[in-house]
Amino acid sequence: MSWKLGSKKSKDTKENGVVSRSVTPIPSRSATPRPPDMPENTFRSGMLTIRIFSGRGLALPPGVQIPEVIQKALESAPQGRPSTGSQRESMQRKRFWWLPYVVLEFDKNEILIDALGGDLSKPEWRYRADFDVSRMSNIAVSAYLRTTQCVNGQDDMGNDILMARVDLTPQLDGHHTSDQWFNATTGSGSFHLKIDFKPARHESLSIEQFDLLKVIGKGSFGKVMQVRKKDTQRIYALKTIRKANIASRPGEITHILAERTVLALVNNPFIVPLKFSFQTPDKLYLVMSFVNGGELFYHLQREGKFDEYRSRFYAAELLCALEHLHSFNVVYRDLKPENILLDYTGHIALCDFGLCKLNMSETEKTNTFCGTPEYIAPELLESQGYTKTVDWWTLGVLLYEMMTGLPPFYDEKVDIMYQRILTDPLVFPPDMPTDAKNVMIGLLQRDPTKRLGAGGADEIKRHPFFSKHVDWQRLLAKKIQPPFKPSVESVLDVANFDSEFTGEAAQDSHVDATPLSETVQDQFRGFTYNPGNEYLSESVSYPSHMS
């Protein structure tokens, strides 16, 4: 069950009858390796407080004109500042919507902050935010200028102009405070920030420490809610799973624990991270960053297809995410537009790790037939067993779908589509660019040993489709401005989720059932995630094999 189940979609993996899961044992511990790009001191615990005071020297990118609606607002702008307190807060959007707003981000938690005064080059925000820290991560501050007027809290922010952005890594090695101006790493100008980190050991979490706001998805095992953590006021996605529901289905405990393991290990800017996990005798709870810019599937359906630049941008960020997973021997197996979210600023966030397989070495094969019909690799259909290269096939299918509007071998009848995957030639529209065509031919090579990426992700990165256009270091640092910015009003916005769910009352339903046996409960040992207190400790159970 993905945490973003509330989004509308026309394709569903389970309804198509493709997902097949079998029973596998869970030993008390396995040697899941630390990925090469994960430093020893990745895990941290505490509270990070960021105060953003103001900016200076902000300017529009060269050649970009101030939007007419903003120019008129500037000319008629009232002088002076609103009074302090509640009056100031209620007046800020009404009076200062034409000044740059900022998106403040830490570990995929994003906050939109409107200006309280100042002018175009020297806006004042005067805002404080507290963030829960569960791992090393970067801070990003992005200043945007609106291109349309906000009316009654509703505006389309998809075309807003990025004026400046700063990326920095906070010091999380003990109590540390910094108060200074930080120069923009993208655009011009600087930001006055005060950053304070206080380490702490997380105590046990419970559902009572969260305000339940909205239901954003439901599934056979439980539901997903938008919640607010009471102490820091941060918004999260809380996935609740009834233990009895998964204990009664062969293999599901293995998959849930594998998902929790992967989410706890990953530390990549293009993957939705796990913040916390905890449990009661009846339920499991996964707390993840709340990403509400909508599924890539939704945006692709709305626009039909993407241009080459936008398709390459998303494919490049996904390539980095898959490379990160492969680096600690995890194969994803379910890449598709429905499992890719867009954040506030337009970067991708890979989610739903329920079909991941752990402990996959470079040469090891697995045989489980699973995935989504349009994305199934030929080696699965031929029951040959498959390796990590299955993820590169799905990346090729996704790139083809983004650039043409449909997967390469699509047919409404699944059995015919499977036959086409095995035998049909790869056909491209006449206007397909040569480099794009060649990279897809390489990724969609039916022989996995000859497939582009069989020698590792660097093999794909070196292909002219990417190498001529992508600075991988800047991309991984999120210093390349996305080609599209979703329209998201605030971190509370649930407009991109199905109203069938969001209209439902958010509550942690009572479980009235026979208590689970001690044997069953023991299988959930190690589910709780207290970053900073444990890493691969004896209390954590890891699935050694997941089918």
N, C-alpha and C positions, 0 to 999 in steps of 0.2 A: 504494500500500500504506500503510495507516494504521498508526501505531505501536501502536495498541491492538487489533490484529487478534485477540488471544486471546479476546476476549469473545464469548459466545454470542449469536447473533442468528438470526432467522427470515427476514430479508430480506437479499439480497445484490445490490448494484448490478450487478456483472459477470455473475452467473449469470442475471439477468433480461435480459441482452443489451442494456442501455441505453447503457452507456458506449461512445462512439465517438470515437477520437482519430486525427487525421491529421498528416501530416508538416508541420513548419514550420521555417524556418531560424533559426539562432541567430547573430545578429551579435555582434561582439566587445564591443559596448557599446550601451546605449540610455539615453535620458534618463528613467529611472524617477524621478518626482518624490518629494521628501521630503514626507510628509504634513504638513498644516498644524499638527497637534497634536504633531509630533515636533520638539523643540528641537535646535539645532545640536550640543549637547554630549550627545546621547543615549548615544553609545557610550562605554563605560568598560572598563577591563581591570585586574584585580587580584584581591586576596583581601579579603573582608569578614569580620571576626571579631566575633561577637556573644556576649557573656557575659550571661546572665540570672541575677541573684542571688536576688532575692526580690520579694514584693509586699507592699503594705500597704493597709489600708482596703478590701479586697475585700468585696463583699457581694452577696447574691442580689438579683435584680430585685424591685421592689416587688410584694408580693402573692404571691411565690413562696415556698413552704415548703421547708425542708430535707427531702429525701427520707428516708423512715423508715429505709431501710437505712443511709444515711449517719449519721443521728442515733444509731442504735444503735452504729455503729462509733466515733463520736466519744466516746460515753459509756464505751466499753470500751477506748479507745485506750491503748496502752502509753506510758509516760512516757519522756522522754529521746530521744536520737538514736542511730541505728545508728553503729557504728564506721566509720572511714574505709576507703577501698580497696575491694577486691572484695566484702567482706562487706556493706558499705553498699549497693553496687549490687545485690547479690542479694536484699537484704531490702527494698528500697524499695517495690516493688509490693505485697509481702505486708503491709507494715506501714502504708503511707501511701496506699493506693489511694483512701481517702475524702477526701483533700485535693485542692484544685484542681490540675489539670494544665494545661499551656500548649501551644498549637500556635504554634511560631515559624516565620515564613514570610519568605522573600525571593525574589522573582522566580519564584514558583510552586514553589519548593523548600520543603517543609513538614516539620517535625520535631515529633513529640509528645514532651513532656518531663514526666515524673512528678515529684511533689514528694519531697524528701528529708527534710522536717521542717516545723516551724512549726505554724500552726493555720489555721483556715478563712479568717480575714481577713488573715493574714500568712504565707502559705506560703513555703517556701524551696526553690528549684530548683537553684541552684549548677551551672549547665551552660554549657558553651562549645561553639560551633558555628562552623565555617569555611565560607564560601560563595564559590563562584566568581562573579566579577562579569564580565558581558559587556555590560551596558547599565545605564542608570539604572533603578532600580526602588525600590519601597517596602518597608519592614519592617513586619510586622504581628505582634503578640503577643496571643493570645487565651487567656484563662483560662476553663476549663470545670470544672463540678462534675459528677461522675458521678451517674447516677440508678440504677445497678445495681452490684452487687459484681463485681469481676473474679475469675474462678475459673480457675486454671491458665492465665492469660494470655488467656483468651477472655471477651470482654464485648461487649455491644451498646451502642455509644456514640452511637447515632442520636438519643437523646432527652436527651443531656447538656445542662446548663444553662449558657449563656454568662453569666459573671459580669462580665467586663471585657475590653476590647480597646483596644489603642493602635496607631495607624497613624502612621508617621513616615517621612520621606525622609532617608536618610543623606547626608552630604557625601562625594562621590566625586570631588573636584577636587584630588587630591593626598593625601599622608599626613595623616590626620585621626583624632583620638581624642576621644571624649566619654564621660564617666562621670557619670551623673546619674539622678534619678528622673523618669520620664515619666508624666504624668497620663493616665488612660484617656480615650479619645475616645468610647467606648461603655461604659456601665455606670459603676461607681464604683471608686475606688482608683487606685493607681499601681504602676509597675514599675521596679525598679532594674536598669538596663542599662549595660553598657560596650560601646561600639561603636568598632571600630578598622578603618580601611581603609588598605591598602597597595597603591598602584598598581604595576602590572608589565606588561610586554609578554609576551603569551602566546607561548611557544615552540611548535614544532610538536608536535601531539598524535599519539599512536599507540595502538593497541588495548592495548598493554602497560601503559598508564597506568590501566587499569580492571580491577577484579575482575568477572568475569562471574558473575552470581548465578542468574538464572532466564530461561528462554525464555518470553515472554509473547505471542508471535504469530509466524505464518509466512505467507508469501505467495509468489507466483510469482517475485518478484525477489530475495527474501532473507528475513531474519527480524528480529524485534525482541526485544531482551533487556533485562532489568533489570540494571543494572550499578552498581558503586560506584567513584567516582574515588578513587584511592589517596591522593592528598595531602590533599584536603579531607574525604574520607569521605562526600561527598554522593552520593545515589542518583539515577540518571538512567535514561531509556529510550534505548537505543542501537539505532538502526535501521541494519542493514547491507544493502547492495544490491550485487549482483554486476554489474560494468560490462558484462560480456559479455551478460548477460540482457536489459538494457535497450537495449544497442547494436544488438541484433538485431531490435528491434521499432520500427517507424516512429513517431517522435514522442515516444518515452518519455524520451529524454535531455532534450528540451525541457521536459517536465513535471516531471522530477526537479529540474532547475535552477530552474524557476519556483517549485517548492515551497520549495527552499532560499532563494531570493531573498525570498519572502514571509515565511518564518519569521524570517529575519535582520532584516527591516525592522520587523515588528510589535512594538509595545510597548504592550500593552493588558492589563489585569488579567483579561480573560475569554478570552484566547487562549493556548494552550500555546506558550511561547517556545522558540526554538532557543538552546542554550548554545554549542555548538561544531559544526563539521563538518570532516572531514579525509578523506584518501583515500590509497590505495595503488595500485600499477599494476593491481590486480585488483578493488578494492572501493571503494565510497563509504560513509562513516559519518556519520550525523546523530545528534547528542547533544541530547536534549530533556528538559525537566523531566518527572519521573515523576509522573503524576496517577493515583491508584488508588482513587478513590471509586466507580468504576463508570460505565458509560454511562447516559445519560438513558434510553435505550431499555430497559435492564435494569430500571430503577426504574419506568418507565411500564408495562412488561409485568407486573411484580410487583403493582403497585397498581391497574392497570386504567385509571385516569385521575387527574388532579390537580384540586384545587379551584381556584377563580378566583385566589386570592391567590398560590398557588405557581406557577400557569401564567403569571401576569403577571410575577412575579419573574424567572423564567427567560427569558421573552420580552424583558423589558427589558434584561437583561444581554447577551443575544444581539444585540439591536438596537444596543447600544453597540459590540459586536465587529464587526458588519457595517458600521456607520458608520465605524469606524476603517479597515477594509479599503478601503471606497469612497473614503476621503479621500486615498489614494494610488493611486487608479484600478485597484483590484483587485476583480473580481467573484468571489464565492465559489463559487456554482453548485451546491453539494452539501449544503445544510443539511438535516439529518435527525437523529433522536434518536441514531442510531448514531455520529455524529460529534461528539457533545457529551458531555464527561466532567464528573463532579462531583469537586471536590477535597475535602480533609479536612473543611473547614468548611461545605461545601455550595454554594459558588459554582461557576458553570459554567466550563468550559475548552474552547473550540472547538479541534478538531484536524483533521487530515487535509486538507491543502491541495493534493492531487494534481490536482483539477479546476479550480483557480483560473485565471482569465485575467487577465493583466497588461495595463497600458496601455489601460484602458477609460475613455475620457473620458466626460463626462456624456451625450453624444449618440451616441457610437460604438456600432455594433451588431456582434455576432458571430453565427455561424450554427451552430456545432457542436452536434449533438444529444447531450447528455450529462446525467447526473443519475440519480435514482432514480425508478422509475415512479410511485409514489404522489405524488411531489413535482414532477413535470414541469409546467412552466407552459404554458398554451395557446399562447403565441406560438412555442414550440419545436415543438409538434405541427403548427402551421400553416406552419412554415418561413418565418416573417416576418423572422427575425433578432431579436435581443433585446439589451437594455441592462442596466444595473445593477438595474433594477426587477425582474428575475427573482428576485433575493434576497428582495424583499418578498413576492412570491407564496409562496415557500417558507416564509417566516416565518409567513404566514397559515395555511398548511397545518399547520405544526408547532403553532401555538397551538390550532387546531381539534382536532388529535389529542390534545394534552395535556388538553383540557377535555372531550373526549367518548370518548377511547379508540381512535378510528380516524380516518384521514385522511378529508376530506370527500367524496371521489369514489371511495372504495375499492371494488374488485371483484377477485376472485381471478383473473379473466381480464384480462390486461393490455390487450388491444385494446378490450375493453368499457370498462375504466377510462379509457382515453384518450378514448373517445367521450364518457363522462360528464364528463370534465374540460372538454371543448369545449362541451357543450350542456346538461347537467343543472343545474337550479336548486340554489342552496345551501340546504340544509335543516338546521335547528337543532333540538335537543331543546327541549321546551316550557319547561324551567327555565333556559334559557340567559339570563344577565343581558343587559340591553339594550345597555350599552356594549360588552360583549364581542362581542355579535352584530354591532354596527355596525362595530367595528374590523376584524373578519374579513371583513365584506362589502367594506370598503374595500381591504384587502390582497388579497382574492381577486377583484378586479375583472379581468375577462378582457382588457379593453383596457388595455395597459400605460401608455398616456399618461394615463389617468384613474385609475390605481391609486394608492391611498394610499401615499405615499413617492416618487411621480414627481417631486415637488418637493424631495426630500431627506429625510433621516432626521428632521429637526426637525418635518416635517409629521406624522409618525407619533407623535412624542413629545407633540405638542400635542393629540392625540386624547384625549377624556375618559377612555377606558379606562386610559390611562397618566397623563395630567396631573393627574387628581384624586387619585392615590395615590402617584406616584413622585417623589421628590426626586432629580433626575438627578445633581446634584453629589455627594450622599451615596452614591448607588448606585455611581458610577464610582470613588469613594474606598473602596468596599467597607465602608462604615459602616452598612449595613443588614444586620441579621442574617438569613441565609437561613432559609427556612421549614422546611428539612429538613437534617439532618446525617447523612451516610453513616456506617455502622459500619465503621471502618477501625482495625485494631489498632495499626499503626505504618507508617512509610514503607516497610518491607520487606514489608508485607502484599500478597499477590497473590491473595487469595481471590476477587476480582472478575474474575479471568482464568481462561480455560478450563484445567482440569487436564490436558487433552490436550497442552497446550504446556508448562505449568509443571513437569510431571513429566519433561520431556526435559532431558538434560544441556546446560548452557550452554557453548558453545564457539564459537570463531571458526573455522569450517570452512576447510580448505585448498582453494584453487582450483588444480586441475591442468588447465590448458587452454592453448591456444595464445595467446601474448601478443598483446594488441590492437595494432593499427597505430598509428603516430604520429598519423595523421589522426584516428582515433577518440579517442585520448587527448587530443588538443588540444581536443575538444569539452567536456571536463570542466575545462578551465582556469578558475580562479576559484571552484571549488566549496569550497575550504578557507575557513573562517570564523575569522579571528583578530581578534575585536573589540578595538578600541583601536588596531589597527595599520592598519586599512583601512576606508574607507567609500566605496563607489562609486569605488574606485580603478581604475587602468588594468588591474589584474590580474583584475578581476571581470567575468565575462560575464553579460549579462542577456538573456533572451529578449524580443524586441520584440513578438512576436505569439505567442500560444498558443491553439490551436484547442480 
